[in-house]
Structure formats: C-alpha cells, structure tokens
C-alpha cells in the first residue's frame, strides 16, 4: 500500500473536499446543524427517501440497497463489489461500536487513525482533520488516505464523532470514483443517540456477580509483565504498552482490549478481528507472505489463537509493518491483544533477527479468575508424548517424552575450521541425558538422572504457515535466563 502525502494531497478527478452533509440529531429524529464532513466526492446531496432504517450500537442509518451486512468481532461491515466495463469497484463501511472516553476529539481521532489507518497502510505522515462541533455538543473529525492494495488503488476514510463521554468511529475503504451516491446517502441518513441504552459489543454481556462492567474493570482482568523500558497507559477502552523509540526510528506497541462475548469459533473470530483492526485479510499471500497461525491451550486453562502477519506492503519494504493478534477464550468471553512493530526482519521488538519480546510477554500473560480444570495438563502431557527435533546447519537437538513421565535428551553441535587452503576440519560434539519431567504452571521441569534440574517456559501448540491449509505440532522452550526460545517439530 502506498502512503498519502498529507502535506500535498492530489485529489482524485472530480473531488471536492468541502462537502456539507446534514446528519440527523444525535438525540433523535430532530434535524440538527450540519457536520462539516470533508469527504472525497463532489456531489449534490441526495435525499434517502423512505428506505428502512437500521440500528447498530448508538448509530441509526439507512444501509445502501443491495449491500451485504455482516457483524464480526463486534464491528458492523456493510459492503458491495461489482464489475463495470471490466473495472472492479468495491466499497466497505466499517461501523465500530461506541466507546466511553474523556479524551479530546483530536486525541480520539489520532488514536483511531494510528490503529485503523496509519499502521495498516504503513503511513509516515500525519492527518490534518478540521473539527466541527454541532449545537448538541458532538464534534466530528474526518480525513483520508490513498493507497495501493494488491495492485489496485483505494481510498480509506476515517470519521469520528466525540461527545457525552463517548466517541464513535466509521472507516470506509472504497475504490476511486465509485459509490459516490451510496456514500452520500449513507452519511445523510446517519444519526447517533447519545442516551441510547445499548449493550456495547466490546463489553462482556453477562459479567460475573460483583464484577466491574466498565472498560477499566474488564481490563483489570489482564495480568502480565511489562516489557523492560516500555511505558504503560490505561485508556478507558484499552491498555497500551509502548516501547522506547529505537535507533532505527521504530516504536512498537502492545494493546489489550476489554473482554467481549464470543459468538464464533475462536479461529474464525480472530481472523475477523484482524480484518476489522488492520483492514486486510490475514490469510492473503500478496503483497506480503502468508501469516504464521498458532492455536493451543495454556496450562492456565484458556484456549488461544495467534496471527502473526506483515501488513501494508511487501517483506523488506520500509512501509511494511509487523502485526500480531492474539485472542484468548475465557468461558464465553474473549480477550484480544494486538502487537505492532516494523517488518519482523528488522524489528527490535518482535523481530526474527534482532530480538523477539513476544515469547516472554506471552509466558507472563495470565487472566484473573481463570482456573484450570486439571484436564488441560493431562491433555498437554498426552500431546507432549513423542519425539521432538530442532535442527539448524550446525546444531541438532532432540527430546523424547514418554507418557510415564520420563524423557530422553540428545544434542549435537558441529564446528568447521579451515586448516589449509584445501582442507577444512569438521568436529562434532554430542551429549545425551535422561530423567523425569513434571509441570509447574507454564513451566516444564526436567530433572536428570544426574540430579541436574532445568526449567523452561513452554508452549505446546499447532502452527500453520500456509494460511491454515495444513497444521503441524510445535513445542517451544524458553530458558528464563535466555533472550530467545527454541522451537521443536514433532517427528
């Protein structure tokens, strides 16, 4: 995707930035003063007629006729796609649920821009929206970015409205010079209701007795270890951990969102959440490589699904970002965590070469009131039984775990050194060890027959590198004193 230069935006043919749209009152059907909405189309306003209105969260609107309507991860998506004279046209409208907020309209817009536009598109510039406040007290901001996605141009528009201790956002992804009438009609019909008593999809629908149902109460369920030198900020609707700015200009982020009801299988829900947050399908193989998917169950008892994917461009490009999404199932609720960085090949935070903080953060992650039933460790022990191998060009490692609690370990390292212009000396060192193993939470304890005791953080999961077409078993071990983990494949 190609970032837009906000300092010098070239409009699409026929564009007019200053378009006034009349939006119904946020308190009901009484007309109010117009929002100034700098959209990308130069059209006269069209009345919406007597089409049937729909409601989502605090929003009421008339959906474009004939468009599909889906709801994933608490986000409503209205979309359409068509081919006209060989040209594919598309439009997607994402309505996000309202969130409580005491922040300013500009702060809300900037947070949403960073999360839903800048990072997915790999933007380096800054938006320049102009706020407009209507007499009822709501303030709106709008801006857009142009990009190339999978070889086709598109425009992404962000609209936010803030007021009454709430904010709401709408994101549009549309092919250039298309769907003008439908979008004008949609915004003409859009209204909000500040005092609507609705269940926020991002909050638990049936919290435990005595629990806090506010965003901060739901966020208090996260237990984790803050990465060293990272800062922590608790907002009404999220916890954000930020890295220091590294020498290459990289700033990484981990975001924890409130629990919400789970209505789909966990893997499907995680894929839908990734689409809603980053505006792209994580299962695609262009322009970036396929994702790395992982699924498993923590010894603490919660099932999880992880997506690790490059977004915004091809591998190795400066505009490409790394994205990690983890969903954890806790009863009928789901917790969502999102990590962002530079391309994994160069990242200082979640990198393949420089260092990866994700494993240590994952091993520290727990949830209050999550109690294992005892079945989890029994299932883990059953899946652990067998032979596991890790190999590189010069190192080979092997573990065999048995159902009776015994293990056998073996390893070999190979060194090559040149002794002359025509000779290379190759030496191999091997070691073996046997003993018993046990579990201590999310740690595996290896007690050798020589009485040597070794502990590792561990995760036992299934992984896929081809968009979920095939899966393989993987065992990862992390020495608490080491900086990286070693992952083994099952024979």
C-alpha positions as CSV (number, residue, x, y, z in Angstrom):
1,X,0.0,0.0,0.0
2,X,1.3,3.5,-0.9
3,X,1.0,6.2,1.8
4,X,-0.5,9.5,1.0
5,X,1.4,12.7,1.5
6,X,-0.8,14.7,3.7
7,X,1.1,17.9,3.1
8,X,0.4,17.8,-0.7
9,X,-2.7,15.7,-1.4
10,X,-3.6,15.4,-5.1
11,X,-7.4,15.0,-5.3
12,X,-9.0,12.3,-7.4
13,X,-10.7,13.7,-10.5
14,X,-13.9,15.5,-9.6
15,X,-13.1,15.6,-5.9
16,X,-14.3,18.3,-3.7
17,X,-13.0,18.2,-0.1
18,X,-15.6,20.6,1.4
19,X,-18.9,18.8,1.3
20,X,-21.6,19.6,3.8
21,X,-23.7,16.7,5.0
22,X,-26.8,17.1,7.1
23,X,-26.9,14.4,9.8
24,X,-30.0,13.8,11.9
25,X,-29.9,14.7,15.5
26,X,-27.9,12.6,17.8
27,X,-30.7,12.8,20.3
28,X,-33.4,11.5,17.9
29,X,-35.0,12.5,14.7
30,X,-34.9,16.2,15.1
31,X,-32.7,17.8,12.4
32,X,-29.6,19.5,13.7
33,X,-26.9,21.7,12.4
34,X,-24.7,20.2,9.7
35,X,-21.5,18.3,10.4
36,X,-18.7,19.6,8.2
37,X,-17.5,16.4,6.6
38,X,-14.6,16.8,4.2
39,X,-15.5,13.8,2.0
40,X,-13.8,12.9,-1.3
41,X,-16.8,13.3,-3.6
42,X,-18.2,16.4,-5.4
43,X,-21.9,15.6,-5.4
44,X,-25.1,17.4,-4.5
45,X,-26.8,15.9,-1.6
46,X,-29.4,13.3,-2.4
47,X,-32.4,12.6,-0.1
48,X,-32.6,9.0,1.2
49,X,-36.3,8.6,0.7
50,X,-38.3,6.2,2.7
51,X,-35.8,3.3,2.9
52,X,-35.9,1.2,6.1
53,X,-33.5,2.4,8.8
54,X,-31.3,0.1,10.9
55,X,-29.6,0.4,14.3
56,X,-26.2,-0.6,15.5
57,X,-24.9,0.4,18.9
58,X,-25.8,4.1,19.2
59,X,-26.0,4.6,15.4
60,X,-29.1,4.7,13.2
61,X,-28.7,4.7,9.4
62,X,-30.1,3.6,6.1
63,X,-27.9,0.8,4.6
64,X,-27.2,1.1,0.9
65,X,-29.7,-1.0,-1.1
66,X,-28.5,-4.5,-2.0
67,X,-25.3,-4.4,0.1
68,X,-24.3,-7.3,2.4
69,X,-24.4,-6.8,6.1
70,X,-22.1,-8.8,8.4
71,X,-21.0,-8.4,12.0
72,X,-17.6,-9.7,13.1
73,X,-15.7,-9.0,16.3
74,X,-18.3,-6.5,17.4
75,X,-17.8,-4.5,14.2
76,X,-20.6,-4.0,11.6
77,X,-19.5,-4.2,8.0
78,X,-21.6,-3.0,5.1
79,X,-20.0,-3.9,1.7
80,X,-20.6,-4.3,-2.0
81,X,-18.5,-5.3,-5.0
82,X,-19.3,-5.1,-8.7
83,X,-17.6,-5.0,-12.2
84,X,-18.4,-2.2,-14.6
85,X,-16.9,-2.4,-18.1
86,X,-14.2,-4.7,-16.9
87,X,-13.3,-2.5,-13.9
88,X,-13.8,-3.9,-10.4
89,X,-15.4,-1.5,-7.9
90,X,-15.8,-2.1,-4.2
91,X,-16.8,-0.3,-1.1
92,X,-16.7,-1.3,2.6
93,X,-18.2,0.7,5.5
94,X,-17.0,-0.4,9.0
95,X,-19.1,0.9,11.9
96,X,-17.2,0.4,15.2
97,X,-19.1,0.3,18.5
98,X,-19.1,3.4,20.7
99,X,-16.6,3.6,23.5
100,X,-16.5,5.6,26.7
101,X,-14.0,8.4,26.5
102,X,-12.9,11.5,28.4
103,X,-10.3,12.4,25.8
104,X,-10.5,15.3,23.4
105,X,-12.0,14.8,19.9
106,X,-8.5,15.3,18.4
107,X,-7.0,12.6,20.7
108,X,-9.7,10.1,19.9
109,X,-9.3,10.8,16.2
110,X,-5.5,10.4,16.4
111,X,-5.8,7.1,18.3
112,X,-8.2,5.7,15.8
113,X,-6.1,6.9,12.9
114,X,-3.0,5.2,14.2
115,X,-4.9,2.0,14.9
116,X,-7.1,1.7,11.9
117,X,-5.4,3.7,9.1
118,X,-1.8,4.6,9.7
119,X,-0.4,1.2,10.7
120,X,-2.4,-1.0,8.2
121,X,-1.3,1.4,5.4
122,X,2.2,2.0,6.6
123,X,1.7,5.8,6.7
124,X,4.5,8.0,7.8
125,X,2.7,11.3,7.5
126,X,0.2,12.9,9.9
127,X,-3.5,13.6,9.3
128,X,-4.9,17.2,9.3
129,X,-8.6,16.9,10.1
130,X,-10.6,20.0,11.0
131,X,-13.0,19.7,13.9
132,X,-16.6,20.7,13.6
133,X,-19.0,20.9,16.6
134,X,-22.8,20.9,16.2
135,X,-25.1,22.6,18.8
136,X,-25.9,19.4,20.5
137,X,-22.3,19.0,21.6
138,X,-20.8,16.4,19.2
139,X,-17.6,17.1,17.5
140,X,-16.6,15.3,14.3
141,X,-13.3,14.9,12.5
142,X,-12.6,13.3,9.1
143,X,-9.6,12.7,6.9
144,X,-8.5,10.1,4.4
145,X,-5.5,8.3,2.8
146,X,-4.8,7.0,-0.7
147,X,-3.1,3.6,-1.1
148,X,-2.5,0.7,-3.4
149,X,-3.7,-2.7,-2.2
150,X,-3.0,-5.9,-4.1
151,X,-2.2,-3.8,-7.2
152,X,-5.4,-1.7,-7.1
153,X,-5.9,1.9,-5.8
154,X,-8.2,2.6,-2.9
155,X,-9.1,5.4,-0.6
156,X,-9.6,4.9,3.2
157,X,-11.6,7.5,5.1
158,X,-11.9,7.8,8.9
159,X,-14.8,9.7,10.5
160,X,-15.0,10.1,14.3
161,X,-17.6,11.8,16.5
162,X,-17.0,12.7,20.2
163,X,-19.4,13.8,22.8
164,X,-21.3,13.0,26.0
165,X,-18.4,10.9,27.4
166,X,-18.4,8.7,24.2
167,X,-16.8,8.5,20.9
168,X,-17.7,6.5,17.8
169,X,-15.8,5.9,14.5
170,X,-16.6,4.9,10.9
171,X,-14.0,3.7,8.4
172,X,-14.6,3.5,4.7
173,X,-12.5,1.6,2.1
174,X,-13.5,2.4,-1.4
175,X,-12.2,2.2,-5.0
176,X,-11.6,5.6,-6.6
177,X,-14.5,7.5,-8.3
178,X,-17.1,4.9,-7.3
179,X,-20.1,4.6,-4.9
180,X,-20.5,8.4,-4.6
181,X,-24.3,8.4,-4.4
182,X,-24.4,5.4,-1.9
183,X,-21.9,7.1,0.4
184,X,-23.6,10.5,0.4
185,X,-27.0,8.8,1.1
186,X,-25.4,6.7,3.9
187,X,-24.0,9.8,5.7
188,X,-27.2,11.8,5.1
189,X,-29.1,9.1,7.0
190,X,-26.6,8.5,9.8
191,X,-27.5,9.6,13.2
192,X,-26.4,8.9,16.8
193,X,-28.2,8.7,20.0
194,X,-26.2,9.9,23.0
195,X,-28.6,8.5,25.6
196,X,-29.3,5.1,24.0
197,X,-29.1,2.2,26.4
198,X,-27.4,-0.4,24.3
199,X,-25.1,-3.3,25.1
200,X,-21.6,-2.4,23.9
201,X,-20.4,-5.3,21.9
202,X,-16.9,-4.8,23.2
203,X,-18.0,-5.4,26.8
204,X,-19.0,-8.7,28.5
205,X,-22.7,-9.4,28.1
206,X,-23.0,-11.4,31.3
207,X,-20.3,-10.4,33.8
208,X,-19.7,-12.4,36.9
209,X,-21.6,-11.3,40.0
210,X,-19.9,-8.3,41.7
211,X,-17.5,-7.6,38.8
212,X,-17.0,-4.2,37.3
213,X,-18.6,-3.9,33.9
214,X,-16.8,-0.7,32.9
215,X,-13.9,-0.9,30.5
216,X,-11.3,-0.4,33.3
217,X,-12.9,-3.3,35.2
218,X,-12.7,-5.6,32.2
219,X,-9.1,-4.5,31.6
220,X,-8.2,-5.3,35.1
221,X,-8.6,-9.0,34.3
222,X,-5.2,-8.9,32.4
223,X,-2.2,-10.0,34.4
224,X,1.2,-9.6,32.6
225,X,4.8,-8.5,32.9
226,X,5.5,-5.1,31.3
227,X,8.5,-5.4,28.9
228,X,11.6,-3.7,30.2
229,X,11.8,0.0,29.4
230,X,8.3,0.0,28.0
231,X,5.7,2.6,29.2
232,X,2.1,1.8,30.2
233,X,-1.0,3.9,29.5
234,X,-4.5,2.9,30.6
235,X,-7.3,4.4,28.4
236,X,-11.0,3.9,29.0
237,X,-11.2,1.2,26.3
238,X,-7.7,-0.3,26.2
239,X,-4.3,-0.7,27.9
240,X,-1.4,0.4,25.7
241,X,2.2,-0.6,26.3
242,X,4.7,1.4,24.2
243,X,8.4,0.6,23.6
244,X,11.1,3.3,23.6
245,X,12.0,4.7,20.2
246,X,14.9,2.6,18.8
247,X,17.8,3.9,16.7
248,X,16.1,2.8,13.5
249,X,13.1,5.0,14.4
250,X,10.9,2.1,15.4
251,X,8.3,2.4,18.1
252,X,6.4,-0.8,19.0
253,X,3.1,-1.2,20.8
254,X,1.0,-3.8,22.6
255,X,-2.7,-3.1,23.1
256,X,-5.0,-5.0,25.3
257,X,-8.8,-4.6,24.7
258,X,-11.7,-5.3,27.0
259,X,-13.3,-8.7,27.1
260,X,-16.3,-9.2,24.9
261,X,-18.8,-12.1,24.1
262,X,-17.5,-14.8,21.9
263,X,-20.1,-15.8,19.2
264,X,-17.9,-17.7,16.7
265,X,-15.2,-20.4,16.8
266,X,-12.1,-18.8,18.2
267,X,-10.0,-19.1,15.0
268,X,-12.8,-17.5,12.9
269,X,-13.3,-14.8,15.4
270,X,-9.5,-14.0,15.5
271,X,-9.4,-13.8,11.7
272,X,-12.4,-11.5,11.7
273,X,-10.8,-9.3,14.4
274,X,-7.6,-9.0,12.4
275,X,-9.7,-7.9,9.3
276,X,-11.6,-5.3,11.4
277,X,-8.5,-3.8,13.1
278,X,-6.0,-3.8,10.2
279,X,-8.4,-3.6,7.2
280,X,-6.9,-6.6,5.4
281,X,-7.4,-10.3,5.2
282,X,-4.7,-12.1,7.3
283,X,-5.0,-15.2,5.1
284,X,-3.9,-13.5,1.9
285,X,-0.5,-14.3,0.4
286,X,0.0,-10.9,-1.5
287,X,1.7,-8.5,-1.2
288,X,3.1,-10.0,2.0
289,X,3.9,-13.7,2.7
290,X,1.2,-16.0,4.3
291,X,0.7,-15.5,8.0
292,X,2.0,-17.6,10.8
293,X,-1.0,-19.0,12.6
294,X,-0.9,-20.8,16.0
295,X,-3.5,-22.4,18.2
296,X,-3.2,-24.1,21.6
297,X,-4.3,-24.2,25.2
298,X,-2.4,-22.5,28.1
299,X,-1.7,-24.6,31.2
300,X,-3.8,-22.0,33.0
301,X,-6.8,-23.3,31.0
302,X,-7.5,-20.7,28.3
303,X,-7.6,-21.6,24.6
304,X,-5.8,-19.2,22.3
305,X,-5.3,-18.4,18.6
306,X,-2.5,-16.2,17.3
307,X,-2.0,-14.5,14.0
308,X,1.5,-13.1,13.0
309,X,1.4,-11.2,9.7
310,X,3.1,-8.4,7.7
311,X,0.7,-5.6,6.6
312,X,1.0,-2.6,4.5
313,X,3.5,-3.8,1.9
314,X,5.9,-6.5,0.8
315,X,8.6,-8.0,3.0
316,X,11.6,-5.8,3.3
317,X,9.9,-2.5,2.3
318,X,10.1,0.4,4.7
319,X,6.3,0.9,4.6
320,X,5.7,-2.7,5.8
321,X,4.6,-3.3,9.4
322,X,4.5,-6.4,11.6
323,X,1.2,-7.2,13.2
324,X,0.5,-9.8,15.9
325,X,-3.0,-10.6,17.1
326,X,-3.8,-13.0,20.0
327,X,-7.3,-14.0,21.1
328,X,-7.8,-15.9,24.4
329,X,-11.1,-17.7,25.2
330,X,-12.2,-17.4,28.8
331,X,-15.6,-19.1,29.2
332,X,-18.0,-17.4,26.9
333,X,-15.8,-14.3,26.7
334,X,-12.7,-13.5,24.5
335,X,-9.7,-11.3,25.3
336,X,-7.9,-9.6,22.4
337,X,-4.3,-8.4,22.3
338,X,-2.7,-6.6,19.4
339,X,1.1,-6.0,18.8
340,X,2.6,-3.8,16.1
341,X,6.2,-3.2,15.0
342,X,8.3,-2.7,12.0
343,X,8.8,-5.5,9.5
344,X,9.7,-8.6,11.5
345,X,13.0,-8.9,9.6
346,X,14.3,-5.6,11.1
347,X,12.2,-5.2,14.3
348,X,13.8,-4.7,17.6
349,X,10.6,-5.8,19.4
350,X,9.1,-8.8,17.6
351,X,12.0,-9.4,15.2
352,X,13.3,-12.5,13.5
353,X,16.9,-11.3,13.7
354,X,17.3,-8.6,16.3
355,X,15.1,-10.0,19.1
356,X,11.6,-11.0,19.9
357,X,9.9,-9.9,23.1
358,X,6.7,-11.7,22.3
359,X,7.5,-15.1,23.9
360,X,8.4,-13.6,27.3
361,X,5.3,-11.4,27.2
362,X,3.1,-14.4,26.2
363,X,4.6,-16.6,29.0
364,X,3.9,-13.8,31.6
365,X,0.3,-13.4,30.4
366,X,-2.5,-14.6,32.7
367,X,-6.1,-13.7,33.4
368,X,-7.8,-13.2,36.8
369,X,-10.3,-15.9,37.8
370,X,-9.0,-18.2,35.0
371,X,-8.8,-21.6,36.8
372,X,-7.5,-24.7,35.0
373,X,-9.8,-27.8,35.5
374,X,-6.9,-30.3,35.6
375,X,-7.8,-31.6,32.2
376,X,-5.5,-29.2,30.4
377,X,-2.3,-30.6,31.8
378,X,-3.5,-34.2,31.2
379,X,-4.1,-33.2,27.5
380,X,-0.8,-31.4,27.3
381,X,1.0,-34.4,28.7
382,X,-0.7,-36.6,26.1
383,X,0.2,-34.3,23.2
384,X,3.8,-34.0,24.6
385,X,4.4,-37.7,24.3
386,X,6.7,-38.5,21.4
387,X,9.9,-37.3,19.7
388,X,10.7,-33.6,19.1
389,X,13.6,-32.3,16.9
390,X,15.1,-28.9,16.3
391,X,17.9,-28.5,13.7
392,X,19.9,-25.8,12.1
393,X,23.0,-26.0,9.9
394,X,25.3,-26.7,12.8
395,X,23.1,-27.7,15.8
396,X,20.7,-30.6,16.3
397,X,18.6,-31.1,19.3
398,X,16.2,-33.9,20.2
399,X,13.8,-34.7,23.1
400,X,11.7,-37.8,23.6
401,X,8.9,-37.6,26.2
402,X,7.2,-40.7,27.4
403,X,3.7,-41.0,28.9
404,X,5.2,-42.4,32.2
405,X,6.9,-39.1,33.0
406,X,10.3,-40.0,31.6
407,X,12.3,-38.2,29.0
408,X,15.5,-38.7,26.9
409,X,17.5,-35.8,25.5
410,X,20.2,-35.7,22.9
411,X,22.1,-32.9,21.1
412,X,25.0,-32.3,18.8
413,X,26.9,-29.3,17.6
414,X,29.2,-29.3,14.5
415,X,32.1,-26.9,14.0
416,X,34.1,-26.3,10.9
417,X,37.5,-24.6,10.8
418,X,39.9,-24.2,7.8
419,X,43.3,-25.8,8.4
420,X,44.7,-25.1,4.9
421,X,43.7,-23.8,1.5
422,X,42.4,-27.2,0.6
423,X,41.3,-28.7,4.0
424,X,38.5,-28.0,6.4
425,X,38.4,-29.7,9.8
426,X,35.0,-30.7,10.9
427,X,34.3,-31.7,14.6
428,X,31.1,-32.9,16.2
429,X,30.3,-32.8,19.9
430,X,27.3,-34.8,21.2
431,X,25.6,-35.2,24.5
432,X,22.9,-37.3,26.0
433,X,20.7,-37.2,29.1
434,X,17.8,-39.0,30.6
435,X,15.5,-38.2,33.5
436,X,11.9,-37.3,34.6
437,X,9.7,-34.4,33.8
438,X,6.9,-32.5,35.5
439,X,4.9,-29.3,35.1
440,X,4.8,-26.2,37.2
441,X,2.2,-23.9,35.7
442,X,3.5,-22.9,32.3
443,X,7.0,-24.3,33.0
444,X,8.3,-27.7,32.4
445,X,10.8,-29.1,34.9
446,X,13.4,-31.5,33.7
447,X,15.2,-33.5,36.5
448,X,18.0,-35.5,35.1
449,X,19.2,-38.8,36.4
450,X,22.4,-37.0,37.3
451,X,20.2,-34.8,39.7
452,X,20.6,-31.7,37.5
453,X,17.4,-29.7,37.4
454,X,16.4,-27.5,34.5
455,X,13.3,-25.4,34.0
456,X,11.8,-23.9,30.8
457,X,8.8,-21.9,29.9
458,X,6.9,-24.0,27.4
459,X,4.1,-23.8,24.9
460,X,2.7,-26.7,23.0
461,X,0.7,-25.7,20.0
462,X,-0.3,-26.3,16.4
463,X,1.1,-24.0,13.8
464,X,0.4,-23.2,10.1
465,X,2.5,-21.3,7.6
466,X,0.1,-21.7,4.6
467,X,-3.0,-19.8,5.8
468,X,-4.4,-22.8,7.7
469,X,-4.3,-25.4,5.0
470,X,-2.1,-27.7,7.0
471,X,-1.1,-27.7,10.7
472,X,1.9,-29.2,12.5
473,X,2.7,-29.8,16.2
474,X,5.3,-27.5,17.7
475,X,7.0,-27.4,21.2
476,X,8.8,-24.2,22.2
477,X,11.1,-23.9,25.2
478,X,12.4,-20.7,26.7
479,X,15.2,-20.6,29.3
480,X,14.2,-17.9,31.8
481,X,17.7,-16.5,31.6
482,X,17.9,-16.5,27.8
483,X,16.8,-14.0,25.3
484,X,15.2,-16.4,22.8
485,X,13.3,-19.6,22.7
486,X,13.9,-22.8,20.8
487,X,11.1,-24.5,18.9
488,X,10.9,-28.2,18.1
489,X,8.9,-30.0,15.5
490,X,7.3,-33.4,16.2
491,X,8.5,-36.4,14.3
